[in-house]
Amino acid sequence: MTRPRMKRWLLCSLLAINLSPAQAAKVEFFDDIDTGPQVLGEEEHRYLAFGEVMYDYYREANFDAINLLLVNQQQQLFSEDTDYAELVLGDLYVTYGLPGKAEVIFNRLLAKDILSRTRAQTWLHKAALHYREGNYTDAAMILDGENMKGLEPVDEARRRLMLANIFMAEGDFTGALDYLHSVPLNTDEGRYASYNMGVALIRAGHQAQGLELLKSLLSAGGSSDQALALRDRAALASGLTELKDGNLENARADLRQVRSDGPFSEDALLALGLANYRAGDVKRALPLWLEAVRRNSSHPSVQEALMLAPRAYEELGGLPQALSGYQYAATQYREALKDIQRAIDNIAKPGWSEALLPEDENAAGLLPANTNDMAKGGELSYLYKLFSSNHFAQRFEHYRQIQQIKTMVEHWQESLPALQQSYQQQRETLSRNLPHVRGQVTGLMSRQETLSQASDKLASRIPNYVDLEKPADVANAEQAIMWKKVDALAQQFGRIPGSDHNNAIRLRRVRGLLLWDIAHQSVEQREQQVQAATQLREESQVLAQRIAAISQQIRDATLRTRDDVGQRLAAQDQKIKQIKHLTEDTLLALEQNMQADALALLHANQQKLADQLAEAHLAIARLQDSSVSGEKNQRKGS
């Protein structure tokens, strides 16, 4: 036998064995699989609802996430026993500045017998709550305790960073370094922690250790915008520290690593020029400051360079260039003062804080929506310190959250009149139609009872056996009609024409054949009659159930016309108005505070620019006086 035939023979043999009677029960042809929609249980509904919450949570739509959680709690889909939902709700309460409610949830979770990882995450959230409120002692006790075991790597890094920040705040830099070294430097968290630690060490007088940390960031990896910006910032901080200590070569080496198109390029140009100037190399300092003055004149470093560049010209003997430089600086200072005044007028207008809100309510980030407009007007350049401060960021975040609450309350207020009108129309319609409907339902109930009694009576008349003494009872319609006619002829035979012997024999034959035909189908006819009577009785019962359901709906509708929904809606209207007034007052207070902070910063910049403008005018006057004195001396000598 050839090889292909052998393969086919083996394949057929295996199929025959697999499909043998002993194995036939294991064969599935997918005919009995239900491909229709499957009914979800309560746990499946709970997981789907929690998935919607987590979708909003991870896209930082915290307002939508907390609303979904609270709505599902009201619908009893989530409860205090749903640990994972409670943990997210506590974290959202922390985000919205409700530490009391958050701590109640965390304490309740910690009192339960939950998984070790969930318990560790709960302790971490509670520690973060104390950390955010400034209770560093309580936070450190939790973060450094045994309950933190079992955290995921991301949460473990977060724990160590909080501990490092707490130790830095207490001045224990050795303890902070112990926790900081365990955080990978190739992560954003590690880079930010190293930078903060380096700056803290330098401010505390430990320049060597601080510079070592800052310089380690210069060789760290990362190509994201955050990593590159942090590297520039570390190089700038290291260079400024070296410049302050007089290490000019080290300062220049660090400052050269700042990108020329980065966010800290203006500061680096100014500092690198100062390093060259202090090293006595004025010619190398001048091009750097000239490059700086071409940048945004609202930047503080550029405004400093506006006076340094003409001073370098003056030391190099270029008095005409120096005079032009001072005059150019005075012009730029005047324009900057106009920009600041426009910014002050803009901020003093009502609704300035509302203009900072992003168009997308769920958009993340701290920068305002009109960043481009503020940058064009020079307003953002003077307020960048304000927007980068944690205090203002927290206040602005609260402003955004309350603004979302106000939007939701306004939506409720707009929807409430439609609900009240719909309720009133529904009540009037029910009051108008209920009497007529009650009458119709009463008639239907009477007819249904009559039909039920008739069906029971009909069923009771069906005999339990086939009785041929009454053939019409077990005959079909045609047989019953024929039997009625034959029976009438038999009863009237002899009184009608043609009543002879032959017709009598014919009549008996017809009668016998018809009786035989009825008897032949009598059993089948009786079963059909029983089935028809049973079906009629069942339909009567179904009709009774439907009428009972309609009667219940009528009773419910009657109660609807007598309920207090209208009063409750009116009470809700008053409550919504109170909440709206409260949110408006809170928003006004927050806006006034943010305006005060912004105006204070702008006034300080305004005063500084005025001083610089005065200094530029004095320099112009000094050079003009020296020029005039030189011309007089030249005339006397000639």
BAVEX-551101 format. One record per residue (C-alpha): x, y negated, z; residue in one letter. Coordinates in Angstrom, 3 decimals. Layout:
REM BAVEX-551101
X; Y; Z; A;
...
REM end
This chain:
REM BAVEX-551101
0.000; 0.000; 0.000; M;
1.400; -3.417; -0.946; T;
2.062; -6.147; 1.627; R;
-0.860; -8.527; 0.655; P;
-3.334; -5.654; 0.800; R;
-1.878; -4.561; 4.140; M;
-2.392; -8.110; 5.508; K;
-5.996; -8.195; 4.333; R;
-6.629; -4.783; 5.835; W;
-5.189; -5.824; 9.199; L;
-7.233; -9.047; 9.168; L;
-10.467; -7.157; 8.462; C;
-9.646; -4.644; 11.179; S;
-9.080; -7.375; 13.761; L;
-12.337; -9.108; 12.818; L;
-14.192; -5.819; 13.090; A;
-12.761; -5.220; 16.567; I;
-13.564; -8.755; 17.734; N;
-17.136; -8.525; 16.433; L;
-17.805; -5.070; 17.858; S;
-20.963; -4.582; 20.029; P;
-18.855; -4.743; 23.176; A;
-17.557; -8.220; 22.193; Q;
-20.604; -9.565; 20.407; A;
-21.853; -11.379; 23.511; A;
-18.739; -13.592; 23.539; K;
-19.259; -15.001; 20.037; V;
-20.664; -18.564; 19.953; E;
-22.062; -20.177; 16.840; F;
-22.871; -23.566; 18.510; F;
-26.574; -23.178; 17.772; D;
-27.559; -23.508; 21.425; D;
-25.531; -26.695; 22.159; I;
-27.663; -29.731; 22.915; D;
-26.323; -32.606; 20.827; T;
-28.891; -35.101; 22.120; G;
-28.341; -37.797; 24.791; P;
-27.401; -36.486; 28.222; Q;
-28.972; -37.863; 31.385; V;
-26.349; -39.538; 33.614; L;
-26.279; -38.854; 37.305; G;
-25.821; -41.416; 40.041; E;
-22.064; -40.880; 40.244; E;
-21.662; -41.379; 36.475; E;
-23.674; -44.623; 36.681; H;
-21.447; -45.737; 39.553; R;
-18.248; -45.109; 37.603; Y;
-19.593; -46.929; 34.538; L;
-20.540; -49.949; 36.654; A;
-17.134; -49.941; 38.345; F;
-15.478; -49.777; 34.914; G;
-17.262; -53.016; 33.952; E;
-16.047; -54.608; 37.184; V;
-12.445; -53.578; 36.558; M;
-12.611; -54.872; 32.970; Y;
-13.473; -58.341; 34.284; D;
-10.957; -57.971; 37.134; Y;
-7.988; -57.215; 34.861; Y;
-8.857; -59.952; 32.375; R;
-8.900; -62.292; 35.415; E;
-12.612; -63.067; 35.102; A;
-12.889; -62.882; 38.895; N;
-16.218; -64.711; 39.049; F;
-17.904; -62.164; 36.769; D;
-16.252; -59.285; 38.644; A;
-17.471; -60.369; 42.073; I;
-20.959; -61.025; 40.692; N;
-21.137; -57.499; 39.259; L;
-19.990; -55.998; 42.559; L;
-22.570; -57.913; 44.575; L;
-25.385; -57.139; 42.116; V;
-24.535; -53.430; 42.195; N;
-24.535; -53.581; 45.981; Q;
-28.034; -55.041; 45.946; Q;
-29.093; -52.237; 43.596; Q;
-27.572; -49.758; 46.101; Q;
-25.212; -48.395; 43.463; L;
-22.255; -49.441; 45.641; F;
-22.261; -49.347; 49.423; S;
-19.825; -49.611; 52.327; E;
-18.875; -45.988; 51.669; D;
-17.668; -46.763; 48.127; T;
-14.053; -47.335; 49.168; D;
-12.590; -48.322; 45.790; Y;
-15.296; -50.935; 45.177; A;
-14.912; -52.307; 48.701; E;
-11.148; -52.688; 48.238; L;
-11.616; -54.724; 45.032; V;
-14.318; -56.838; 46.681; L;
-11.989; -57.641; 49.578; G;
-9.246; -58.678; 47.161; D;
-11.696; -60.940; 45.312; L;
-12.794; -62.502; 48.603; Y;
-9.134; -63.356; 49.243; V;
-8.920; -64.945; 45.790; T;
-11.985; -67.077; 46.462; Y;
-10.719; -68.285; 49.830; G;
-13.036; -66.185; 52.017; L;
-10.548; -64.566; 54.405; P;
-13.171; -63.801; 57.044; G;
-15.255; -61.608; 54.743; K;
-12.130; -60.016; 53.298; A;
-10.783; -59.048; 56.719; E;
-14.126; -57.492; 57.703; V;
-13.910; -55.227; 54.655; I;
-10.260; -54.325; 55.253; F;
-10.863; -53.501; 58.919; N;
-13.853; -51.354; 58.013; R;
-11.807; -49.440; 55.441; L;
-8.902; -48.924; 57.842; L;
-11.257; -47.508; 60.474; A;
-12.342; -44.760; 58.079; K;
-10.598; -41.516; 57.191; D;
-9.504; -42.524; 53.674; I;
-6.695; -41.387; 51.407; L;
-3.169; -42.379; 52.440; S;
-2.590; -44.353; 49.226; R;
-5.871; -46.235; 49.588; T;
-5.034; -46.884; 53.237; R;
-1.601; -48.254; 52.274; A;
-3.150; -50.507; 49.615; Q;
-5.693; -51.746; 52.146; T;
-2.929; -52.608; 54.626; W;
-1.074; -54.378; 51.810; L;
-4.149; -56.473; 50.989; H;
-4.589; -57.363; 54.636; K;
-0.917; -58.361; 54.885; A;
-1.310; -60.498; 51.748; A;
-4.296; -62.173; 53.417; L;
-2.176; -63.143; 56.464; H;
0.695; -64.174; 54.173; Y;
-1.536; -66.473; 52.177; R;
-2.894; -68.100; 55.337; E;
0.632; -68.697; 56.659; G;
0.445; -66.076; 59.438; N;
3.920; -64.760; 58.655; Y;
4.328; -62.932; 61.967; T;
1.206; -60.795; 61.494; D;
2.023; -60.257; 57.817; A;
5.573; -59.109; 58.591; A;
4.353; -56.670; 61.257; M;
2.027; -55.024; 58.731; I;
4.460; -55.071; 55.808; L;
7.281; -53.530; 57.844; D;
5.090; -50.868; 59.465; G;
4.643; -47.148; 58.857; E;
1.279; -47.662; 57.193; N;
2.949; -48.879; 54.005; M;
4.113; -45.423; 52.927; K;
2.658; -44.083; 49.697; G;
2.480; -47.340; 47.733; L;
2.930; -47.351; 43.987; E;
6.158; -48.930; 42.633; P;
4.436; -52.179; 41.653; V;
2.837; -52.578; 45.080; D;
6.102; -51.600; 46.779; E;
7.921; -54.381; 44.908; A;
5.207; -56.802; 45.954; R;
5.622; -55.744; 49.595; R;
9.385; -56.280; 49.518; R;
9.036; -59.692; 47.870; L;
6.614; -60.884; 50.525; M;
8.982; -59.693; 53.249; L;
11.906; -61.417; 51.554; A;
9.944; -64.684; 51.329; N;
8.954; -64.407; 54.999; I;
12.585; -63.908; 56.045; F;
13.644; -66.853; 53.870; M;
10.994; -69.040; 55.493; A;
12.379; -68.046; 58.909; E;
15.990; -68.656; 57.839; G;
16.995; -64.995; 58.068; D;
18.736; -64.757; 54.695; F;
20.523; -61.525; 55.571; T;
17.227; -59.741; 56.138; G;
15.780; -61.300; 52.983; A;
18.738; -60.054; 50.935; L;
18.274; -56.509; 52.263; D;
14.761; -56.393; 50.824; Y;
15.640; -58.363; 47.719; L;
18.423; -56.057; 46.546; H;
15.956; -53.164; 46.237; S;
13.809; -55.061; 43.703; V;
15.044; -54.436; 40.120; P;
16.542; -57.531; 38.531; L;
15.215; -56.567; 35.091; N;
11.628; -57.275; 36.183; T;
9.909; -60.671; 36.365; D;
9.347; -60.205; 40.080; E;
13.026; -59.465; 40.677; G;
14.203; -62.444; 38.617; R;
11.845; -64.880; 40.351; Y;
12.817; -63.528; 43.779; A;
16.531; -63.823; 42.989; S;
16.115; -67.401; 41.824; Y;
14.080; -68.402; 44.892; N;
16.572; -66.683; 47.147; M;
19.528; -68.389; 45.473; G;
17.965; -71.844; 45.788; V;
17.011; -71.164; 49.425; A;
20.566; -70.111; 50.257; L;
22.017; -73.214; 48.634; I;
19.622; -75.489; 50.518; R;
20.566; -73.729; 53.757; A;
24.267; -74.386; 53.137; G;
25.250; -70.938; 51.841; H;
26.449; -72.116; 48.424; Q;
28.623; -69.116; 47.670; A;
25.871; -66.561; 48.164; Q;
23.298; -68.750; 46.440; G;
25.498; -69.347; 43.418; L;
26.225; -65.658; 43.162; E;
22.521; -64.878; 42.917; L;
21.880; -67.652; 40.415; L;
24.787; -66.611; 38.220; K;
23.570; -63.019; 38.273; S;
20.463; -64.212; 36.452; L;
22.575; -65.643; 33.630; L;
23.584; -62.143; 32.552; S;
20.226; -60.516; 33.326; A;
18.199; -59.087; 30.476; G;
14.774; -60.085; 29.287; G;
13.644; -61.788; 26.108; S;
10.224; -63.026; 27.164; S;
9.468; -66.737; 27.471; D;
9.378; -66.441; 31.256; Q;
12.733; -64.639; 31.410; A;
14.428; -67.166; 29.108; L;
12.965; -70.161; 30.951; A;
14.028; -68.736; 34.308; L;
17.528; -68.108; 32.966; R;
17.722; -71.763; 31.844; D;
16.491; -72.885; 35.231; R;
19.055; -70.738; 37.036; A;
21.867; -72.107; 34.842; A;
20.688; -75.661; 35.526; L;
20.453; -75.088; 39.295; A;
23.875; -73.455; 39.362; S;
25.401; -76.252; 37.274; G;
23.905; -78.990; 39.437; L;
25.225; -77.274; 42.571; T;
28.708; -76.985; 41.092; E;
28.530; -80.612; 39.985; L;
27.532; -81.730; 43.458; K;
30.456; -79.795; 44.974; D;
32.891; -81.316; 42.450; G;
33.547; -78.089; 40.540; N;
33.272; -79.799; 37.183; L;
34.572; -76.960; 34.981; E;
32.218; -74.441; 36.530; N;
29.382; -76.923; 36.246; A;
30.041; -77.495; 32.558; R;
30.280; -73.737; 31.928; A;
26.898; -73.143; 33.552; D;
25.140; -76.123; 31.971; L;
26.239; -75.094; 28.478; R;
24.187; -71.909; 28.865; Q;
20.922; -73.881; 28.987; V;
19.138; -73.670; 25.641; R;
19.043; -76.920; 23.685; S;
15.373; -76.394; 22.800; D;
14.289; -75.049; 26.171; G;
12.068; -76.736; 28.757; P;
15.103; -77.833; 30.812; F;
17.263; -79.139; 27.973; S;
16.813; -82.827; 28.938; E;
17.986; -82.157; 32.498; D;
20.932; -80.124; 31.194; A;
21.990; -82.884; 28.777; L;
21.940; -85.457; 31.562; L;
23.859; -83.215; 34.005; A;
26.438; -82.091; 31.430; L;
27.058; -85.718; 30.494; G;
27.585; -86.565; 34.170; L;
30.046; -83.672; 34.511; A;
32.083; -84.992; 31.574; N;
31.824; -88.559; 32.880; Y;
33.114; -87.595; 36.315; R;
35.913; -85.648; 34.704; A;
36.976; -88.902; 33.035; G;
35.935; -87.780; 29.559; D;
33.529; -90.613; 28.743; V;
33.727; -89.967; 25.007; K;
32.312; -86.464; 25.508; R;
29.619; -87.709; 27.849; A;
28.321; -90.392; 25.458; L;
27.039; -88.033; 22.655; P;
25.143; -85.946; 25.209; L;
23.357; -88.987; 26.603; W;
22.670; -90.307; 23.125; L;
21.054; -86.975; 22.303; E;
19.009; -87.198; 25.491; A;
17.654; -90.669; 24.721; V;
16.221; -89.308; 21.467; R;
13.964; -86.991; 23.472; R;
10.663; -87.787; 25.176; N;
11.156; -91.141; 26.902; S;
8.659; -90.214; 29.641; S;
10.971; -87.517; 30.966; H;
12.847; -88.632; 34.121; P;
16.196; -87.328; 32.870; S;
15.770; -89.185; 29.583; V;
14.959; -92.367; 31.502; Q;
18.187; -91.923; 33.495; E;
20.146; -91.352; 30.276; A;
18.767; -94.609; 28.821; L;
20.932; -96.540; 31.287; M;
23.925; -94.189; 31.272; L;
24.493; -94.268; 27.496; A;
25.012; -98.073; 27.272; P;
27.158; -97.930; 30.410; R;
29.425; -95.451; 28.613; A;
29.574; -97.792; 25.637; Y;
30.518; -100.601; 28.003; E;
33.383; -98.621; 29.525; E;
34.608; -97.687; 26.052; L;
34.673; -101.359; 25.066; G;
31.676; -101.327; 22.777; G;
29.906; -104.313; 24.284; L;
27.558; -104.956; 21.314; P;
26.494; -101.299; 21.362; Q;
26.090; -101.486; 25.128; A;
23.903; -104.589; 24.843; L;
21.762; -102.919; 22.188; S;
21.507; -99.834; 24.398; G;
20.325; -101.830; 27.398; Y;
17.794; -103.674; 25.240; Q;
16.570; -100.353; 23.835; Y;
16.298; -98.984; 27.394; A;
14.251; -102.027; 28.461; A;
11.902; -101.479; 25.495; T;
11.470; -97.806; 26.360; Q;
10.809; -98.623; 30.016; Y;
8.129; -101.115; 29.047; R;
6.455; -98.551; 26.800; E;
6.678; -95.962; 29.569; A;
5.075; -98.414; 32.005; L;
2.237; -98.907; 29.527; K;
1.839; -95.129; 29.268; D;
1.706; -94.825; 33.043; I;
-0.856; -97.592; 33.274; Q;
-3.006; -95.862; 30.645; R;
-2.661; -92.616; 32.598; A;
-3.682; -94.403; 35.817; I;
-6.729; -95.892; 34.088; D;
-7.634; -92.499; 32.643; N;
-7.323; -90.722; 35.976; I;
-9.347; -93.392; 37.765; A;
-12.313; -92.723; 35.470; K;
-15.085; -90.419; 36.768; P;
-14.888; -86.883; 35.448; G;
-11.102; -86.731; 35.067; W;
-10.884; -83.443; 36.958; S;
-13.699; -81.930; 34.905; E;
-11.755; -82.717; 31.736; A;
-8.925; -80.538; 33.045; L;
-11.108; -77.408; 32.979; L;
-10.427; -74.940; 30.160; P;
-13.070; -74.431; 27.524; E;
-13.154; -70.724; 28.330; D;
-14.393; -70.294; 31.920; E;
-12.503; -66.999; 32.224; N;
-9.235; -68.310; 30.829; A;
-6.266; -67.689; 33.093; A;
-3.465; -70.121; 33.829; G;
-2.987; -73.367; 35.679; L;
-2.456; -75.790; 32.803; L;
-5.476; -77.956; 31.949; P;
-7.455; -77.566; 28.759; A;
-6.411; -80.914; 27.251; N;
-2.683; -80.280; 27.650; T;
-1.960; -81.464; 24.095; N;
-3.860; -84.719; 24.588; D;
-2.114; -85.362; 27.896; M;
1.279; -84.610; 26.358; A;
0.659; -87.039; 23.495; K;
-0.260; -89.794; 25.926; G;
2.723; -89.085; 28.152; G;
0.453; -88.281; 31.084; E;
1.591; -84.657; 31.418; L;
5.261; -85.608; 31.632; S;
4.641; -87.624; 34.780; Y;
2.254; -85.108; 36.342; L;
4.199; -81.911; 35.704; Y;
5.429; -81.857; 39.301; K;
1.851; -82.186; 40.474; L;
0.584; -79.358; 38.285; F;
3.495; -77.138; 39.298; S;
2.942; -77.582; 43.042; S;
1.235; -74.757; 44.889; N;
-0.926; -77.148; 46.913; H;
-2.435; -78.788; 43.833; F;
-2.739; -75.419; 42.058; A;
-4.782; -73.979; 44.932; Q;
-6.989; -77.059; 45.026; R;
-7.503; -76.978; 41.287; F;
-8.334; -73.252; 41.463; E;
-10.986; -74.000; 44.097; H;
-12.307; -76.752; 41.845; Y;
-12.615; -74.288; 38.976; R;
-14.397; -71.735; 41.149; Q;
-16.898; -74.243; 42.516; I;
-17.446; -75.538; 38.988; Q;
-18.369; -71.995; 37.933; Q;
-20.799; -71.777; 40.835; I;
-22.321; -75.101; 39.775; K;
-22.741; -73.844; 36.202; T;
-24.462; -70.706; 37.463; M;
-26.768; -72.719; 39.750; V;
-27.668; -75.043; 36.878; E;
-28.500; -71.994; 34.765; H;
-30.796; -70.769; 37.544; W;
-32.388; -74.177; 37.798; Q;
-33.063; -74.237; 34.055; E;
-34.505; -70.704; 34.106; S;
-36.765; -71.201; 37.122; L;
-39.469; -73.364; 35.413; P;
-39.839; -70.719; 32.714; A;
-40.251; -68.052; 35.392; L;
-42.837; -70.153; 37.226; Q;
-44.766; -70.817; 34.020; Q;
-44.619; -67.160; 33.018; S;
-45.838; -66.099; 36.459; Y;
-48.702; -68.602; 36.360; Q;
-49.763; -67.498; 32.879; Q;
-49.599; -63.857; 33.893; Q;
-51.690; -64.519; 36.976; R;
-54.336; -66.430; 34.997; E;
-54.469; -63.708; 32.344; T;
-54.886; -60.997; 34.961; L;
-57.597; -62.915; 36.808; S;
-59.475; -63.464; 33.547; R;
-59.281; -59.894; 32.201; N;
-59.372; -57.751; 35.330; L;
-63.198; -57.766; 35.841; P;
-63.833; -56.591; 32.275; H;
-61.109; -53.954; 32.519; V;
-62.491; -52.685; 35.832; R;
-65.928; -52.247; 34.237; G;
-64.511; -50.343; 31.302; Q;
-62.428; -48.108; 33.541; V;
-65.481; -47.380; 35.711; T;
-67.421; -46.305; 32.589; G;
-64.533; -44.144; 31.448; L;
-64.327; -42.509; 34.872; M;
-68.052; -41.659; 34.697; S;
-67.701; -40.251; 31.184; R;
-64.650; -38.254; 32.212; Q;
-66.487; -36.736; 35.171; E;
-69.398; -35.801; 32.878; T;
-67.005; -34.257; 30.384; L;
-65.245; -32.342; 33.149; S;
-68.536; -30.940; 34.445; Q;
-69.616; -29.991; 30.906; A;
-66.324; -28.236; 30.203; S;
-66.584; -26.296; 33.474; D;
-70.177; -25.343; 32.671; K;
-69.234; -24.233; 29.168; L;
-66.375; -22.139; 30.463; A;
-68.602; -20.513; 33.049; S;
-71.116; -19.462; 30.382; R;
-68.571; -17.440; 28.444; I;
-69.175; -13.797; 29.487; P;
-66.361; -11.655; 30.770; N;
-67.169; -8.977; 28.191; Y;
-68.520; -8.804; 24.637; V;
-72.353; -8.773; 24.803; D;
-73.918; -7.853; 21.452; L;
-77.435; -8.484; 22.800; E;
-76.709; -12.123; 21.993; K;
-74.693; -11.885; 18.770; P;
-74.787; -15.657; 18.203; A;
-72.630; -16.158; 21.328; D;
-69.693; -14.208; 19.858; V;
-70.158; -15.179; 16.189; A;
-68.388; -17.872; 14.266; N;
-70.218; -20.823; 12.772; A;
-71.128; -19.159; 9.463; E;
-72.141; -15.903; 11.169; Q;
-74.264; -17.770; 13.712; A;
-76.133; -19.659; 10.962; I;
-76.691; -16.470; 8.990; M;
-77.840; -14.594; 12.124; W;
-80.284; -17.368; 12.946; K;
-81.819; -17.152; 9.471; K;
-82.013; -13.322; 9.486; V;
-83.504; -13.293; 12.980; D;
-86.145; -15.844; 11.950; A;
-87.098; -13.715; 8.890; L;
-87.372; -10.621; 11.080; A;
-89.627; -12.395; 13.547; Q;
-91.862; -13.794; 10.778; Q;
-91.798; -10.631; 8.614; F;
-95.269; -9.509; 7.826; G;
-96.678; -13.011; 7.827; R;
-94.845; -14.222; 4.806; I;
-95.339; -13.165; 1.162; P;
-93.303; -10.136; 0.017; G;
-93.384; -8.370; 3.376; S;
-93.433; -4.901; 1.909; D;
-91.541; -1.746; 2.803; H;
-88.679; -2.268; 0.373; N;
-87.981; -5.799; 1.658; N;
-88.151; -4.550; 5.209; A;
-85.462; -1.959; 4.392; I;
-83.337; -4.688; 2.753; R;
-83.790; -6.939; 5.765; L;
-82.719; -4.192; 8.170; R;
-79.654; -3.488; 6.000; R;
-78.676; -7.156; 5.920; V;
-79.276; -7.397; 9.641; R;
-77.150; -4.329; 10.293; G;
-74.305; -5.498; 8.048; L;
-74.304; -8.941; 9.693; L;
-74.352; -7.381; 13.161; L;
-71.473; -5.093; 12.179; W;
-69.516; -8.073; 10.859; D;
-70.124; -10.008; 14.095; I;
-69.182; -7.022; 16.215; A;
-66.021; -6.474; 14.180; H;
-64.751; -10.027; 14.980; Q;
-66.383; -10.383; 18.409; S;
-63.219; -9.808; 20.482; V;
-61.206; -12.363; 18.475; E;
-64.059; -14.881; 18.617; Q;
-64.382; -14.513; 22.389; R;
-60.624; -15.135; 22.882; E;
-60.806; -18.241; 20.721; Q;
-63.777; -19.481; 22.755; Q;
-61.869; -18.915; 25.997; V;
-58.816; -20.756; 24.631; Q;
-60.946; -23.654; 23.386; A;
-62.695; -23.938; 26.764; A;
-59.339; -23.860; 28.594; T;
-57.898; -26.516; 26.289; Q;
-60.962; -28.689; 26.797; L;
-60.621; -28.356; 30.567; R;
-56.891; -29.249; 30.446; E;
-57.543; -32.272; 28.230; E;
-60.197; -33.375; 30.684; S;
-57.670; -33.104; 33.549; Q;
-55.063; -35.086; 31.588; V;
-57.663; -37.738; 30.865; L;
-58.450; -37.891; 34.584; A;
-54.766; -38.410; 35.395; Q;
-54.490; -41.195; 32.821; R;
-57.549; -42.914; 34.191; I;
-56.097; -42.611; 37.702; A;
-52.829; -44.191; 36.482; A;
-54.759; -47.032; 34.860; I;
-56.698; -47.504; 38.090; S;
-53.412; -47.746; 40.003; Q;
-52.168; -50.345; 37.534; Q;
-55.381; -52.289; 38.015; I;
-54.859; -52.206; 41.795; R;
-51.266; -53.370; 41.327; D;
-52.405; -56.162; 39.021; A;
-55.013; -57.180; 41.591; T;
-52.301; -57.385; 44.238; L;
-50.203; -59.419; 41.802; R;
-52.934; -62.068; 41.675; T;
-52.845; -62.296; 45.484; R;
-49.057; -62.176; 46.160; D;
-46.805; -65.031; 47.293; D;
-44.391; -65.002; 44.350; V;
-45.339; -68.572; 43.468; G;
-44.445; -69.803; 46.952; Q;
-41.194; -67.822; 46.892; R;
-40.265; -69.325; 43.528; L;
-40.950; -72.807; 44.888; A;
-38.773; -72.034; 47.922; A;
-36.007; -70.800; 45.644; Q;
-36.278; -74.036; 43.671; D;
-35.631; -76.046; 46.824; Q;
-32.764; -73.750; 47.800; K;
-31.169; -74.083; 44.360; I;
-31.401; -77.867; 44.600; K;
-29.667; -77.815; 47.989; Q;
-26.879; -75.580; 46.661; I;
-26.474; -77.835; 43.644; K;
-26.182; -80.953; 45.824; H;
-23.668; -79.175; 48.051; L;
-21.514; -78.097; 45.083; T;
-21.670; -81.591; 43.584; E;
-20.547; -83.147; 46.868; D;
-17.728; -80.612; 47.202; T;
-16.606; -81.165; 43.612; L;
-16.635; -84.922; 44.148; L;
-14.471; -84.594; 47.269; A;
-12.004; -82.289; 45.485; L;
-11.888; -84.607; 42.479; E;
-11.161; -87.602; 44.692; Q;
-8.354; -85.717; 46.448; N;
-6.793; -84.611; 43.156; M;
-7.132; -88.125; 41.775; Q;
-5.445; -89.513; 44.881; A;
-2.527; -87.085; 44.514; D;
-2.140; -87.863; 40.819; A;
-2.362; -91.631; 41.346; L;
0.182; -91.518; 44.186; A;
2.643; -89.692; 41.929; L;
2.023; -92.096; 39.040; L;
2.433; -95.150; 41.260; H;
5.762; -93.774; 42.498; A;
6.903; -93.266; 38.898; N;
5.622; -96.719; 38.053; Q;
7.702; -98.271; 40.838; Q;
10.777; -96.346; 39.735; K;
10.337; -97.464; 36.123; L;
9.903; -101.052; 37.255; A;
13.182; -100.834; 39.144; D;
14.917; -99.340; 36.110; Q;
13.466; -102.058; 33.884; L;
14.789; -104.694; 36.262; A;
18.182; -103.012; 36.244; E;
18.182; -102.999; 32.422; A;
17.348; -106.710; 32.340; H;
20.150; -107.446; 34.819; L;
22.586; -105.485; 32.665; A;
21.447; -107.422; 29.580; I;
21.868; -110.726; 31.395; A;
25.294; -109.696; 32.690; R;
26.553; -108.783; 29.215; L;
25.089; -111.945; 27.714; Q;
26.735; -114.066; 30.426; D;
30.071; -112.364; 29.908; S;
29.733; -112.911; 26.178; S;
29.004; -116.605; 26.653; V;
31.865; -116.953; 29.143; S;
34.205; -115.265; 26.697; G;
33.202; -117.649; 23.918; E;
33.821; -120.664; 26.187; K;
37.224; -119.396; 27.229; N;
38.079; -118.758; 23.605; Q;
37.086; -122.305; 22.677; R;
39.188; -123.775; 25.490; K;
42.193; -121.764; 24.443; G;
41.877; -122.852; 20.845; S;
REM end
